[in-house]
Amino acid sequence: MSLLIVGSLALDIIETPFATRELALGGSATFISLAASYFAPEKVGVVGVVGDDFPERAWDLFRQRGIDTSGIEIVPEGKTFSWHGRYHYDMNTRDTIETNLNVFADFKPHVPGHFTSPDFLVLGNIQPDLQRQVIEQLDRRPRLVLLDTMNFWITGHRESLERTLRLSNALVINDSEARLLIEHPSLIVAGRKLQAMLAEGSPRIVVIKKGEHGALLFYDEFIFSAPAFPLEDIFDPTGAGDTFMGGFIGYLARRGAVTYEDAKRAVIYGTVLASYCCSKFSTEGIENLSMEEIVERFRALRILSTFDLEEEMLRSR
Amino acid sequence: MSLLIVGSLALDIIETPFATRELALGGSATFISLAASYFAPEKVGVVGVVGDDFPERAWDLFRQRGIDTSGIEIVPEGKTFSWHGRYHYDMNTRDTIETNLNVFADFKPHVPGHFTSPDFLVLGNIQPDLQRQVIEQLDRRPRLVLLDTMNFWITGHRESLERTLRLSNALVINDSEARLLIEHPSLIVAGRKLQAMLAEGSPRIVVIKKGEHGALLFYDEFIFSAPAFPLEDIFDPTGAGDTFMGGFIGYLARRGAVTYEDAKRAVIYGTVLASYCCSKFSTEGIENLSMEEIVERFRALRILSTFDLEEEMLRSR
């Protein structure tokens, strides 16, 4: 099944308590497409924009991972979008030091002709009007439209975001954003209310990411609680959420189906990819994984969360 | 297997965004013993202190649940310990408005003669010197000593707490307390380091409670990630942590064993009991449960967290 991803491509400055890196390859479309590439059965297409400073090593990486970059516009003499972030000691919180939109300021997504009928569409975290512009360029409704957003759009562009939500079947969002959007302290209530904001019909999928606490999947009337992979050391969490989304959608594209069982496994594959992402700087943790490494962590997550009701308890009733 | 519980008995004032209740039955030993009573095969013994204002309905409740109260000292003309707490809108955070130690100020635990050889011992959240005084009154080492503590003892009585930890095989602690005690942002690292502070030998059990995010069990070299029960409404979280501990130790006492599989199930039963605790005020949610209700939520938690590796993925390796 074909998969199209719209989002940012970036050259970031990342500061962690352990190291600082400049010109780190980043951006939502970068992480999503790299993660998805491990599963997707066809080429993954990316729509985005970069300056002509976007480095050859990035193009090489996309090529190696079989990612179709024909939808990435290159602005001559433009500078690529850049985010400068600093992580706190606990690695769970971070400050944005500076955001330079650069070529992203005038970005108008253009979907290449050979990608106007994707089976799966990911609308990475960009302005919700632009997300809808992508949908409008398609020849038909994708099987699944997966949406990401952030606090900036929730507080400043809510009406537009709600319109994009009504065109989407799936939303991946972190816990603080879910609470901000729904204004209810319970994540269970928030997940239910977010489902009601999506396009009508089935499936209606909401995934609430909780960082070190795992993720909650709301699929129609079902709820699935996924554990986090127990990492002792987090090296750089940048892009972990996007990587999660890439693993999630890539697995669904591979399956060509979006049943509840598929979606549960997709959450686990997303968790696996995100765990590899956090263990190295920038995209380095997800540039060259083997399927053995991926399946190994899938199994580890299953072992970590498996328990059974013993027979004695049943007899005692 | 016999089970002895030491802790507080209280008449609390609880304010939530929805209601206020005075003279609410509370205290760590109260919640622990009520929860444990659903599983424990023998009478559960409690050591603690109350004033003569401790109400008849509380004694009745203990009697109904088969709890041995002969170790509860009654101070004539004394007032029972009282905590006044106020929950914030999100129900995850609370302020202590007032703590009146009353008869608890001069409490010296006295273990009755018929309880000096318990198989399982729970040291509820009291001053760590007092916790050790209980151990010193025993005729033999219990099969398992389960410890609780709080930020007040961690910051103000660390050396004494560390001595009590070295006499314990199991610790139940919440995530913020674990980080406070270990001073490391990773709960995985914190869990490992807490295990190393316990008595030598096997098992070394640490359970980190994460509220709405479930719990992590560290059992020797194993880690188990337990989901939270997805409650849409939390009515009163007071005592949920103690109730968790009671379900946990009660199940182990019933089994008479502390294997890893037992400990995993014990975490799930603790989670089940805690979910019932939160759904009503004070002890009301855990006063009269049926084993059917308990097993029903155990099954729900299993369904909520079960996933499988599909065969297609294995073949694709």
Boltz contact constraints between the chains, C-beta under 6 A:
constraints:
  - contact:
      token1: [A, 90]
      token2: [B, 185]
      max_distance: 6.0
  - contact:
      token1: [A, 185]
      token2: [B, 90]
      max_distance: 6.0
  - contact:
      token1: [A, 186]
      token2: [B, 232]
      max_distance: 6.0
  - contact:
      token1: [A, 188]
      token2: [B, 230]
      max_distance: 6.0
  - contact:
      token1: [A, 188]
      token2: [B, 232]
      max_distance: 6.0
  - contact:
      token1: [A, 189]
      token2: [B, 232]
      max_distance: 6.0
  - contact:
      token1: [A, 213]
      token2: [B, 213]
      max_distance: 6.0
  - contact:
      token1: [A, 223]
      token2: [B, 230]
      max_distance: 6.0
  - contact:
      token1: [A, 225]
      token2: [B, 227]
      max_distance: 6.0
  - contact:
      token1: [A, 225]
      token2: [B, 304]
      max_distance: 6.0
  - contact:
      token1: [A, 225]
      token2: [B, 305]
      max_distance: 6.0
  - contact:
      token1: [A, 227]
      token2: [B, 225]
      max_distance: 6.0
  - contact:
      token1: [A, 230]
      token2: [B, 188]
      max_distance: 6.0
  - contact:
      token1: [A, 230]
      token2: [B, 223]
      max_distance: 6.0
  - contact:
      token1: [A, 232]
      token2: [B, 186]
      max_distance: 6.0
  - contact:
      token1: [A, 232]
      token2: [B, 188]
      max_distance: 6.0
  - contact:
      token1: [A, 232]
      token2: [B, 189]
      max_distance: 6.0
  - contact:
      token1: [A, 264]
      token2: [B, 307]
      max_distance: 6.0
  - contact:
      token1: [A, 265]
      token2: [B, 307]
      max_distance: 6.0
  - contact:
      token1: [A, 268]
      token2: [B, 307]
      max_distance: 6.0
  - contact:
      token1: [A, 291]
      token2: [B, 317]
      max_distance: 6.0
  - contact:
      token1: [A, 298]
      token2: [B, 309]
      max_distance: 6.0
  - contact:
      token1: [A, 304]
      token2: [B, 225]
      max_distance: 6.0
  - contact:
      token1: [A, 305]
      token2: [B, 225]
      max_distance: 6.0
  - contact:
      token1: [A, 305]
      token2: [B, 305]
      max_distance: 6.0
  - contact:
      token1: [A, 307]
      token2: [B, 264]
      max_distance: 6.0
  - contact:
      token1: [A, 307]
      token2: [B, 265]
      max_distance: 6.0
  - contact:
      token1: [A, 307]
      token2: [B, 268]
      max_distance: 6.0
  - contact:
      token1: [A, 309]
      token2: [B, 298]
      max_distance: 6.0
  - contact:
      token1: [A, 317]
      token2: [B, 291]
      max_distance: 6.0
